[in-house]
Amino acid sequence: MTQFGKSRGSVSSMGKRLGEAIRGGWLSTGIQVVVLAAVLLAIASFSFRFHPHSGPLNLLGYSLILVAAGSIALSPRWPVAAVGVALGATLISHGLGFESSPIDLALMVALFKAATPQHPWRTVALGVGTVLGYVAWQLIGFGQVSLNALVLGTLTVSAFLGVGYAVASQRLFARQRREDEIRRRVTEERLRIARELHDVVSHSISTINVQAGVAAHVIDERPETAKSALLTIKETSRDTLRELRGILNVLRQFDDVESRQPAPGLAQLDLLVDTAARAGVPTTASIEGTARPLPAAVDLAAYRIIQESLTNVIRHAGRASARVTVAYQPDRVVIEVSDNGRGAAMQSDSNGWQEGHGVAGMRERAVAVDGELDAGPQPGRGFRVRASLPTNGSGT
């Protein structure tokens, strides 16, 4: 058992190291080095036949090929060093007379991997340095520079650098797009969670605050009324804890945990009406048309808009009653919540009615499902919220 445990631990450790190598890119780089070296050695084994003045490579010639091919292992972290090693091995190979050696290809690969849009001047400097290296070798070896060789070499170096630069630019652009998409999704999720917390906490705390005030006011003279208010506080706080627990499960990414409670939706409309009534706002609800299942996002948005609207009535309308209307139309559901209270008196200033966070959150919910929302004071008294949410033919 002990030996088995040690073996299993060793395998686990090897697997861990392999995973780190894959994530760090070293495995991919190692494969590239092996493939490039194999291709160059294979070409070198017969390329001398096409060079009448060059014989087969010896051990030193093959070793220089391996050094040049191995230099690209430095490219991910030290691209300039990779080009320097490859260029040095290439010039030494040509200086020793290994004209048939395909070692130049390794240098071109190193240049390709070194080109990057983050360092354009470094890319240009590497190209110029490589061309000057070939010029120096020709001057030392032959005493002159071949114009044809100079033009061909410059074009080749420029081509590999240009293609490498283009590929690196495309990869950078794709990575930036992925990062922007991730940031966008994170921002959207933060806003969604903020709306959920606002709707849950604001509605519940408003109800609890009203009921606590009622209980404190009548506890001596009407204990039964105070008891009823305390029971309402208990039920509201229990429901709030359940919804908050659901939100926390999302934050913890418990993908395998299924909610034990149904997702909030228009099926729980009666609960919102009862809660508002217990908070001191008599509320009636009516359904127009034939109720049908809605897309989950639309159903949740409708529920939260009604919840926030009733919360605003509880907080701002004073002594008032509210009416909720849900109209099922062929391609959308229209929600209207109105009251006969003080209207926008608690949400206005000298410049007129000002939209608060609650209304802004409701509008964001409507827009998120391609809907629209209109909110504002009614003529005379009261406040009205109307939302039109497309259902995309749901239930048809």
Secondary structure, 3 states (H helix, E strand, C coil): CHHHHHHHHHHHHHHHHHHHHHHHCHHHHHHHHHHHHHHHHHHHHHHHHHCCCCCCCCHHHHHHHHHHHHHHHHCCCCHHHHHHHHHHHHHHHHHCCCCCCCHHHHHHHHHHHHCCCCCHHHHHHHHHHHHHHHHHHHHHHHCCCCHHHHHHHHHHHHHHHHHHHHHHHHHHHHHHHHHHHHHHHHHHHHHHHHHHHHHHHHHHHHHHHHHHHHHHHHCCCCHHHHHHHHHHHHHHHHHHHHHHHHHHHHHCCCCCCCCCCCCCCHHHHHHHHHHHHHCCCCEEEEEECCCCCCCHHHHHHHHHHHHHHHHHHHHHCCCCCEEEEEEEECCEEEEEEEECCCCCHHHEECCEECCCHHHHHHHHHHHHCCCEEEEEECCCCCEEEEEEEECCCCCC
